[in-house]
């Protein structure tokens, strides 16, 4: 599917075929595309938990105001991040020439070390970027998706056994649409949202 | 360009043709695609400042450790967000049936009102999502991009006259590549980043 078509046709779909399953190959293809999303200093701070187990998804649904898409879609992904990913800076530049490594690795560590708010912002940014990769890749594979923040983050963390020093940023369902999304609710005028040169 | 190709071939490009300009039509096409990115409760909390003015871009470059792409690319976009976008909840659902509006608008306001950290997280998530729309749309239009957080956010805020109650989340350059990106620096193994069912 053409990129512009995927961007235009991607909508947040709530109604999925509960009998449809994604194959392991499809799930891996989708997630491998997500892993090509950019991250600051290539630190790949995101972690993706793909939930297919019916009992776990029932528990996630209960933690998400019982929204049906959590169990009706084919998979439910928890987009998480490791807050101290910067500490492993060497690993993200191992293939770069040594002089580049010598600059980038200390720069990455220095930029994030000890700055909890910045680490948290980076988690949310990286998760946001990767979520759109997943949504557009899903669309191009014939699937639809629904990004969600309306759930109990602490309960979800228990269900997926989120390790210390990690955060959850979003839940995303992916599956076969039974019913298209309702028309867009009310788009703001271009000129209100896009400014030329300055506010 | 095919969606998967755009995802695979999108890289953070640093070297741009400084003589290339994007037309107003191209800039508008790119930003109109960004405006189709999903936001929580459709609140469209992002604001995009497209900087083409050479003096403003020199100032932004100075605020960004003199990274050449800020002036060499064709445009530099500041991805910002309005923190209290939820307060205008009615506008984002004006086209929905009244019973849906009656549920969604109070839910949106209640979810964000008075929760500064959550508003800030939503700003970063929305900006992350929209940035990937921009990067993939740019790729499909024959352009390359570079997402950046390595700059002085306060100086950038002065340059673009960021209003109160708004934040900057990212700088993004878009232009015609002169030199491709270096090979990926060091990708983490799939199994380390993608977990099935739980951590």
Interface residues (C-beta under 8 A of the other chain):
Chain A: X1 X2 X3 X4 X6 X7 X8 X10 X12 X28 X31 X32 X33 X35 X36 X37 X38 X40 X42 X44 X46 X47 X48 X49 X50 X51 X52 X53 X56 X91 X92 X93 X94 X95 X96 X100 X104 X111 X120 X121 X122 X124 X125 X126 X127 X128 X129 X130 X131 X132 X133 X135 X136 X137 X139 X140 X147 X149 X150 X159 X160 X161 X162 X163 X166 X169 X170 X182 X183 X184 X185 X186 X187 X188 X190 X193 X194 X195 X196 X197 X198 X199
Chain B: X1 X2 X3 X4 X6 X7 X8 X10 X12 X28 X31 X32 X33 X35 X36 X37 X38 X40 X42 X44 X46 X47 X48 X49 X50 X51 X52 X53 X56 X91 X92 X93 X94 X95 X96 X100 X104 X111 X120 X121 X122 X124 X125 X126 X127 X128 X129 X130 X131 X132 X133 X135 X136 X137 X139 X140 X147 X149 X150 X159 X160 X161 X162 X163 X166 X169 X170 X182 X183 X184 X185 X186 X187 X188 X190 X193 X194 X195 X196 X197 X198 X199
